[in-house]
Amino acid sequence: TNGLFASGTVLTMLVEKGLSRDEAYDVVQSAAMTARKNGTGFADEVAKNARTLELLGEEGIAEATGLERHFASTEAIYERLEIREPRKECGA
């Protein structure tokens, strides 16, 4: 997906940092479309926007688009569902 799964997280973080929802949507949509069209990474495209880079910084962009954030609750979910081990084909 070239990181497109993180678009909602980036949008939310931009709004939390003060962009209007419409502005944040425009930034995220543009980055997502460019990443999809060119086969580039979503995080790289987000970082090309000066305002986004100013608001989130490289570290914030990395946090928003990293897998760690999106899989942070995996263990708790498995425990709640009483699943002992993640299935290997799930990539966990």
C-alpha positions in Angstrom: 0.0 0.0 0.0 3.1 2.2 0.1 1.8 3.5 3.5 -1.6 4.7 2.4 -3.1 2.9 5.3 -1.8 5.7 7.5 -3.7 8.5 5.7 -6.4 8.8 8.4 -3.8 9.0 11.2 -1.9 11.8 9.3 -5.2 13.6 8.7 -6.1 13.4 12.4 -2.6 14.5 13.6 -2.7 17.5 11.2 -6.1 18.6 12.5 -4.8 18.2 16.1 -1.9 20.5 15.2 -4.2 23.2 14.0 -5.0 22.7 10.3 -8.7 22.8 9.4 -10.1 19.5 8.4 -10.5 20.7 4.8 -6.8 21.8 4.7 -5.6 18.5 6.2 -7.8 16.5 3.8 -6.3 18.4 0.8 -2.8 17.7 2.0 -3.4 14.0 2.7 -5.4 13.4 -0.5 -2.7 15.0 -2.6 0.0 13.0 -1.0 -2.0 9.8 -1.3 -2.9 10.3 -5.0 0.8 11.1 -5.8 2.1 8.1 -3.9 -0.5 5.9 -5.6 0.2 7.3 -9.1 4.0 7.2 -8.9 4.4 4.2 -6.7 6.2 6.3 -4.1 5.9 6.1 -0.3 3.0 8.0 1.3 5.3 9.2 4.1 7.7 10.6 1.6 4.9 12.5 -0.2 3.6 13.9 3.1 7.0 15.1 4.0 7.2 17.1 0.7 4.5 19.4 2.0 6.3 22.3 3.9 3.4 23.0 6.2 3.0 19.3 7.1 6.7 19.0 7.8 6.5 22.2 9.9 3.6 20.9 12.0 4.5 17.2 12.4 8.3 17.2 11.8 10.0 14.1 10.4 9.6 12.3 13.7 5.8 12.9 13.7 5.4 11.8 10.1 7.4 8.6 10.9 5.2 8.0 14.0 2.0 8.5 12.0 3.0 6.3 9.1 4.9 3.6 11.0 3.6 0.1 11.6 4.2 0.3 15.3 1.4 2.7 15.9 -1.1 0.7 13.9 -0.2 -2.7 15.5 0.2 -1.3 19.1 -2.9 -3.0 20.3 -2.4 -6.4 18.6 -1.3 -8.3 21.7 -4.3 -7.0 23.7 -6.7 -7.9 21.0 -5.3 -11.4 20.8 -5.6 -11.8 24.5 -9.2 -10.5 24.6 -10.1 -12.9 21.8 -8.2 -15.7 23.6 -6.0 -16.4 20.7 -2.7 -17.8 21.9 -0.5 -17.2 18.9 -0.9 -14.9 15.9 -1.3 -16.8 12.6 1.8 -16.6 10.6 0.0 -15.8 7.4 -1.4 -12.6 9.0 2.1 -11.2 9.1 2.0 -10.6 12.9 
